[in-house]
Amino acid sequence: MITIGLKSTGGISNKMIGRILFGFCSISTTLVMFAMMVFFRNLPKLMRLFLQLIRNLLYLSYLIYQALLVWIHNQTRNETGIHLLNNPYRTVACILVSLFLYSLFSILFDKPISIWMIGCSVLHGFLIGYLWVDFFEPSGLNLGDQLW
């Protein structure tokens, strides 16, 4: 058997494996850079979409909490004398409802109760209770409209 330049080892040479790995790494790096470029180019659109999603979730939560708190207010107004729809009581009630819903979902789906999720549900209840009046504005809830 006559070979010119390369030894016949019966398989793929080390140079060939190195070239395949180099090509794979080059293509992977190019794809990652392209994906990052597309992500950063579309970041303002993604942030607007994310803010719209948060706005819609807060509005849906507001509608649910409003129906629940108005019902509780109508049932307990005469007995307690507390106007539940005023600001400090409303915020505390929204935080308690948010914590109750989180614990209910944790029990139903058999998930452990996390301190981070408790913090998120307290923040969620606080935002709904604090921004209660802003949902009635004609412009609605404006989160981060001046960012971009």
C-alpha positions, 0 to 999 in steps of 0.5 A, a space after each residue: 500500500 502506497 500512501 503519500 503524506 499521511 500515514 494510514 492508521 485505519 481510522 480518523 487522524 488527530 488532525 481531522 478530529 481537531 478540525 471537526 472540533 474547531 469547526 463545531 466550536 466556530 459554528 457554535 460561537 457564531 450562532 451564539 453571537 447571532 442569537 445575542 445580537 437578535 436578543 439585544 436588538 429586540 430587547 425594547 420590544 421584549 421589555 414592552 411585551 413583558 410590561 404589557 404581560 405584567 400589566 394584564 396580570 395585575 389587572 386580572 388580579 385586580 378584578 378578582 381581588 375587587 370582586 372578593 373584597 367588595 363581597 367581604 366588605 358588604 358582608 362585614 361592614 355593619 358588624 366591624 365598622 371597618 371600611 375595607 376598601 380604604 387604603 390601609 385596610 385594602 392593602 393589608 387585605 390584598 396581601 392576606 388574600 395573595 398569601 392565602 391564594 399562594 398557600 392554597 396553590 401550594 397545598 393543591 399542587 403539593 409544592 413546598 412553601 418558599 420564602 421567595 414566593 411568600 415575598 413575591 405574593 406579599 409584593 403582589 398583594 401590596 401592588 394590587 392594594 396600593 395601585 387600586 385607584 390607578 386601575 380606574 384612571 382612563 389611561 390605566 396602569 402605566 408601568 415603565 411607559 417612559 423607559 423606551 
